[in-house]
Amino acid sequence: MVKRTQEWLALHDRLRRSLDDTTAQALMDFLPPTEWPELATRADMQALTARLHGDMAELRAELHGEMSELRADLKGDMSELRAELRGEMADLRSELKGDMAELRAELKGDMAELRAELKGDMAELRSGVQRDMSELRSDLLKWTVGTVVAGMAMSAGISTTLASIIAG
């Protein structure tokens, strides 16, 4: 690089001697900052572009393949998960049906017990009401008979008193 710098300075010096400083500097500005073999040509750029396009196509194909694999894996995983969930749901459904059948049987038993208790309570109540009504009938009959007898006795007593008043 030192050699290149020395050559560049020598050329610039000769141009300044042959031309004015401004023109010499303008010509030097048109020279590349590196050596000529280090400059890329159009063919170099086209080759590099073609290689980049090839690399990108390979990467695209690779990525597409990996995405297809991932998609297939994901579909498989989703199918497995779906099957697991369906199995678990079926198990839960069976458990729930069993629990409901147990609860139904338990409720039927409880209702039968309650029905028997209510029938017993109602029979006791009916018996008590019938006993009370029988007692009331008996008391009413006694009162009625007592009232009739008292009425007849009074009537007989009034008749005797009236007969003695009239006779007397």
C-alpha positions, 0 to 999 in steps of 0.5 A, a space after each residue: 500500500 505504501 508503494 501505491 501511495 508513493 506512485 500516486 503522489 509521483 503521478 500527481 506531482 508530474 500532472 501539477 507540473 504539466 497542468 495547473 493544480 486544479 486540473 491535476 487534482 480533478 484528474 487524480 480524483 477520477 482514479 480509483 482509490 485502490 489498484 485496478 485488479 481490485 476493482 469489480 467489473 460488470 462481469 464480476 457483479 453479474 457472477 456475484 448476483 447469480 451466485 447470490 440468487 442461487 444461494 437465496 434459491 437454496 435457502 428458500 427451498 431449504 426454508 420451504 422444506 423445513 416449513 413443510 416439515 413443521 406443518 406436518 409435525 404440527 398437524 400430527 401433534 394437533 391430531 394427537 391432541 384432538 384424539 387425547 381430548 376426545 378420549 378425555 371427554 369420553 371418559 368425563 362423559 362416562 364418569 358424569 353419567 355414572 355420577 348422575 345415575 348414582 345421584 338419581 338412585 340416591 334421590 329416589 331413595 331419599 324421596 321414598 323415605 320422605 314419602 313413607 315419613 309423610 304417609 306415616 305423619 298423615 296417618 297419625 294426623 288423620 287418626 288424631 283428627 278422627 279421635 278428636 272428631 269422635 270426642 267432639 261428637 260424643 260431647 255434642 251428643 251428651 250436650 244435646 241429650 242434656 239440653 233436651 232432658 233439661 228442656 223436658 224437665 223444665 217443660 214438665 216443671 212449668 206444666 206442673 206449676 201452671 196446673 197448680 196456678 190454674 187449679 188454685 
